[in-house]
Amino acid sequence: MKEGAVVLVAIPQADNQTKVRPALILREFPLPYRDFLVCGISAKFHEKIEDFDEVILREDEDFPKSGLIRESLVRLTFLAMVPSNRIAGSLGEISKERHQRLLRRLSDYLISGRSE
């Protein structure tokens, strides 16, 4: 798996259940663990945090390569660390530009110390 990949992964939910859902690989952590930092992908647009989460629309250039079947919300507010054995498969990938934009947005938020 590589960074920027859209994968199916078992992620813990708010209700403590684990559900296989689409997610985006943000970063692969170093050896010896090589766990992945992922963010969940959802169709629940009402959960969007403006100027933080990001929508992938059908007309976006990277939508066809993403492997997603509908317009989706990339939720930087739904992060998880997962080992590679929890990844059930790969759907596709997003553009390098979108991946970098999401990483920058998350990094800027973490560095700012704001909790708005």
C-alpha positions as CSV (number, residue, x, y, z in Angstrom):
1,M,0.0,0.0,0.0
2,K,1.2,3.5,-0.7
3,E,0.4,7.0,0.7
4,G,-2.5,8.5,-1.2
5,A,-4.2,5.1,-1.7
6,V,-7.9,4.7,-1.1
7,V,-8.3,1.3,0.7
8,L,-10.9,-0.8,2.5
9,V,-9.9,-1.1,6.1
10,A,-11.3,-2.2,9.4
11,I,-11.6,1.0,11.5
12,P,-12.9,1.4,15.0
13,Q,-16.1,3.4,15.1
14,A,-17.5,5.8,17.7
15,D,-19.7,3.0,19.1
16,N,-16.6,0.8,19.7
17,Q,-17.6,-1.5,16.8
18,T,-15.1,-2.1,14.0
19,K,-16.4,-1.6,10.5
20,V,-14.7,-2.2,7.1
21,R,-15.0,1.1,5.2
22,P,-13.1,3.2,2.7
23,A,-10.2,5.2,4.0
24,L,-7.3,7.2,2.7
25,I,-3.7,6.4,3.6
26,L,-2.2,9.6,4.8
27,R,1.2,8.3,6.0
28,E,3.1,5.1,6.4
29,F,5.1,5.0,9.6
30,P,8.7,3.7,9.8
31,L,10.1,0.3,10.4
32,P,9.7,-2.0,12.3
33,Y,5.9,-1.4,12.5
34,R,4.9,0.2,9.2
35,D,1.5,1.0,10.5
36,F,-0.6,3.5,8.5
37,L,-2.3,6.7,9.5
38,V,-5.6,6.7,7.7
39,C,-8.6,9.0,7.6
40,G,-12.1,7.6,7.0
41,I,-14.1,8.3,3.8
42,S,-17.8,8.8,4.2
43,A,-20.9,9.7,2.2
44,K,-22.3,11.6,5.2
45,F,-21.8,15.1,4.0
46,H,-23.5,16.6,7.0
47,E,-20.4,15.6,9.1
48,K,-18.1,17.8,7.0
49,I,-15.9,20.3,8.9
50,E,-15.6,23.3,6.6
51,D,-12.1,24.2,5.5
52,F,-10.8,20.9,7.0
53,D,-12.5,17.8,5.6
54,E,-12.6,17.6,1.8
55,V,-15.2,16.4,-0.7
56,I,-14.3,14.3,-3.8
57,L,-16.8,15.1,-6.5
58,R,-17.5,13.0,-9.7
59,E,-16.2,15.9,-11.9
60,D,-12.9,16.0,-10.0
61,E,-10.0,14.8,-12.1
62,D,-8.9,12.2,-9.6
63,F,-12.4,10.8,-8.9
64,P,-12.2,7.9,-11.5
65,K,-8.8,6.7,-10.2
66,S,-10.0,6.9,-6.6
67,G,-12.2,3.7,-7.0
68,L,-15.0,5.4,-5.1
69,I,-18.5,4.7,-6.4
70,R,-20.1,8.0,-5.2
71,E,-19.1,11.5,-4.3
72,S,-17.4,11.2,-0.9
73,L,-16.2,13.1,2.1
74,V,-12.5,12.6,3.1
75,R,-12.7,13.1,6.9
76,L,-9.5,14.5,8.4
77,T,-11.6,14.5,11.6
78,F,-11.8,10.7,11.5
79,L,-8.2,9.4,12.0
80,A,-6.9,6.0,12.9
81,M,-3.7,4.1,13.1
82,V,-4.0,0.7,11.5
83,P,-1.6,-2.2,10.9
84,S,-1.2,-3.4,7.3
85,N,-3.1,-6.7,8.1
86,R,-6.3,-4.7,8.7
87,I,-6.3,-3.4,5.2
88,A,-8.7,-5.6,3.2
89,G,-7.8,-4.2,-0.2
90,S,-7.1,-1.2,-2.4
91,L,-9.8,0.7,-4.4
92,G,-7.6,3.3,-6.1
93,E,-5.8,6.5,-5.3
94,I,-6.3,10.3,-5.1
95,S,-4.1,12.8,-6.9
96,K,-0.7,13.8,-5.4
97,E,-2.0,17.4,-5.2
98,R,-5.0,16.4,-3.1
99,H,-2.9,14.1,-0.9
100,Q,-0.4,17.0,-0.2
101,R,-3.3,19.5,0.4
102,L,-4.8,17.2,3.0
103,L,-1.5,16.6,4.7
104,R,-0.8,20.3,4.8
105,R,-4.2,21.0,6.2
106,L,-3.8,18.5,8.9
107,S,-0.2,19.6,9.7
108,D,-1.2,23.3,9.8
109,Y,-4.0,22.4,12.2
110,L,-1.8,20.4,14.5
111,I,0.9,23.0,14.6
112,S,-1.5,25.9,15.2
113,G,-2.7,24.6,18.5
114,R,-6.2,25.8,17.8
115,S,-9.2,23.7,18.8
116,E,-11.9,25.6,17.1
